[in-house]
Amino acid sequence: MRDDSGPPPSTVINQNETFAKVVFKPTVVQQAKIAQNGILGDFIIRYDVNREQSIGDIQVLNGYFVHYFAPKDLPPLPKNVVFVLDSSASMVGTKLRQTKDALFTILHDLRPQDRFNIIGFSNRVKVWKDHLVSVTPNNIRDGKVYIHHMSPTGGTDINGALQRGIRLLNDFVAHNDIEDRSVSLVIFLTDGKPTAGETHTPKILNNTREAARGRVCIFTVGIGADVDFKLLEMLSLENCGLTRHVHEDHDARAQLIGFYDEIRTPLLSDIRVDYPAGLVEHATRTLFPNYFNGSEIIIAGKLVDKEMDRLHVEVTASNSKKFVVLKKDVPVEPRRMGNDVPGSPRPKGGGQEDPNHLERLWSYLTLKELLSSWLQSDEQPERERLRQEVQALALNHRFLAPFTSMTLKSAPRTETPEDAYGTSAATGPETVMQSLRGAHLQPGPALKKPYNPRIKVSKTSADGDPHFVVDFPLSNLTVCFNIDGQPGHILRLVSDHADSGVTVNGELIGAPAPPNGHKKQRTYFRTITILVNKPERSYLEITPTRVIVDGGDRLVLPCNQSAAVGSQGLEVSVSANAKVTIAIQGNVAFVILLHLYKKPAPYQRNHLGFYVANGQGLSGNCHGLLGQFLNQEARLTGLGRSPAHPSVPETGERSEAVLEVKGHQVPVVWKQRKIYNGEEQVDCWFARNNAANLIDGEYKDYLAAHPFDSETTFGPGTSRGL
């Protein structure tokens, strides 16, 4: 929600005393008004429940129970926190800048009773102070200055940094005798793998576990695509913490602050929940190192006696003032059926759906705990036993887990991939197709298909800085031009909403220009959005990390896994870390290339390239920076002895000519330029000055108002919107 004035448009809330259902179905125009990214705008539901009992709430259904424990109105525990920040060479640029900005905000959020310190590490570990300091305006200012002056250099000594941070916390607690009245945390941020000091993962885990000994909780944040996330996950699992993965092409600062908000206010430590041993069995985890404000402790289990009417519960914990002991005989009311919510869907499938949602929640929590135990186990027999338990539980309750698979039915096809995409297009991976409107929207399993960097697609494209290329095959001509846009601008690439129902827009992202260049900045395509209006409306949004397909049901496909989905008239296939292929009605196909950098230079950004593989289904009224040329032909004059058949200059020769296309006469110059479709270069006739006189109108006429803006500026479809 944007504010507290009420829910956004299209929100419908149905609720009774025990259940609530929220439906949010905004139109694309409404989405664009909510957030610039439209469909990617966050929809946040904030709610609470009436808790009359300090011991928590217990629900029972058909022999299963769930206990929700979320105490409030408790004084916060003091935090002893060490921020450990990776400042190795790979953190150069946006990652380090956004991380610093987030830490500046977090430092200001510390409470007066907290204590803190800061460590920056690369192949060397650099400590701000030799001990934890109190939260004062001067210390916060000095800490920010220390962070500000961190510069990226060297390797990554994860083991050394963790050991130093844990030692600082243990020394502080030992010398101040406050272990029972405070919580000790390490907040550890890195974007890479261990490359300096101790680099063997089992040794790092063992060293950390022995140093922390359950007294220090480690919260890890992995930034970017190259981070050793499995190591970070294990560090947190084994040391009472949490882990998060932050994607660098999104707003990393907001993600880091959001993660900190989850742990900023500890209220209890060393929480233990007990039930009578003879009355409760197969309970999930009942010991918790910390409880943070805004979170909730959830325990599920089975009742030995389904007819029991009272359950004895004991909770013991520590908080900043005292040792807390809560005891209560909680009345339970066994129910045989769940409460209905007006407007909520009934179970489908002739009664085969599991009506006991508490049993399903118990199985989900148990499954998560078994998987955590499997990750932490080093003994092969134990790992195999846990694997079998996970598999059996997942199959019994229809969960998709690492040890289960999903079978997808192939959708009927009436043409071969070559017929659908055209002979010059890069066809998608050969994989099963899945309905976009089915009950289950998970993509197919990842394909073990090697990445081939030389992807052959048609020349007509917009890629790179961005450089536009238009191929006129009947004239044996290729024309190219540049568009020097501004970061944040959304360019109309293909506008054919009124006829074929296809619209393609591309949003630009900026980067500094390389040194000694004539440009002030570079621009790349960060997002390609496609609106398909026939036979049914679908919205597609492609970024370097994911593809979102919204055709009634919303599906998110990660770009690092190969998969394919399809429905009537629309097919989307992802080749892992290489390309996304969109086929529409069998006679329109687009290929979006993924340009990813492991260690980008300051002037490089992960970006997209857009290629028109097949435009036969687009109408003669099609427009846009590329679309206006798809049904046109061109010829050259003023070069060679025959104006009708000008000679092509030799490689490297600089020649000028006049291009005639769409009634325009445009001075052009012969160029060889590199494009990013897997070919080394393309020979083309280059139109200068932002394609002046080549394109209809001028640059500002091709700016879209929002990512799915389908209004056209030229042609019969002028001013027609969504």
Disulfide bonds with the S-S distance in Angstrom:
Cys217-Cys240 1.97
Cys480-Cys684 2.05
